[in-house]
Structures are given as C-alpha cells and as structure tokens.
C-alpha cells in the first residue's frame, strides 16, 4: 500500500528463519462454528489483512511509540499493580 521508492513490492520482502518449535503453517477451519452456530466471519482473510495494514499506515505515531519502547513504559505506568 505504500511502496518504498520505485522498487517492486517483491523487492521489499525480507525472509526470516522460522523460529524453532513454531509451526510452518497456521490455519483455522471455521466450518464447525458456522454449521453449529450459524456464525460467519464478517471479513475474509484478504479484507481483514488489508484493513489491518491500512490501520498501521494510518497510525504511524502509535507504531513509532511501540517501536521506541515508549508504549511499554506507558503500559507499565498505567497497569502496574497498585496498592
């Protein structure tokens, strides 16, 4: 949604090694909940992912605060055990 300069999206992908002990694939089969409860997700994977990416792009100040560690300080200050 926001490419860096003139490069292609695929040139921006950085592959990382899988973490030991983690699955290589995650999947959810929602057929049972749909069948038994009539529930269907409001979003598809694609629309949900697009909305998530858009939120992060639209909230850069929040992302910067998390990346800098400022967010952890705020969490500690506001949610520390109080006597």
JOVENVEN-V817794 format. One record per residue. RES is the residue in one letter. PSI is psi in whole degrees, -180 to 180 (none if undefined). NEAR is the number of other ideal C-beta (glycine too) atoms within 10 Angstrom. Layout:
BEGIN
<<RES:PSI:NEAR> <RES:PSI:NEAR>>
END
This chain:
BEGIN
<<X:-22:8> <X:80:8> <X:152:10> <X:115:8> <X:-139:6> <X:5:6> <X:160:9> <X:155:8> <X:-44:9> <X:-22:6> <X:-12:10> <X:-5:11> <X:131:7> <X:120:4> <X:140:5> <X:156:5> <X:144:5> <X:144:9> <X:136:7> <X:138:5> <X:-1:5> <X:145:7> <X:154:8> <X:-14:5> <X:135:4> <X:137:6> <X:149:5> <X:132:8> <X:104:7> <X:12:10> <X:-38:8> <X:-46:9> <X:-34:13> <X:-45:12> <X:-47:9> <X:-29:8> <X:-10:8> <X:16:7> <X:137:11> <X:141:8> <X:145:12> <X:-21:7> <X:150:11> <X:169:9> <X:-44:9> <X:-45:8> <X:-37:11> <X:-42:12> <X:-43:11> <X:-42:13> <X:-37:10> <X:-48:11> <X:-44:12> <X:-41:12> <X:-46:11> <X:-40:12> <X:-35:11> <X:-10:10> <X:50:12> <X:-34:9> <X:-41:8> <X:-45:12> <X:-45:14> <X:-40:11> <X:-40:15> <X:-46:14> <X:-31:9> <X:-15:10> <X:-11:9> <X:-37:11> <X:-43:14> <X:-38:11> <X:-43:11> <X:-42:12> <X:-46:11> <X:-46:9> <X:-37:8> <X:-20:8> <X:13:8> <X:153:7> <X:127:4> <X:140:5> <X:none:2>>
END
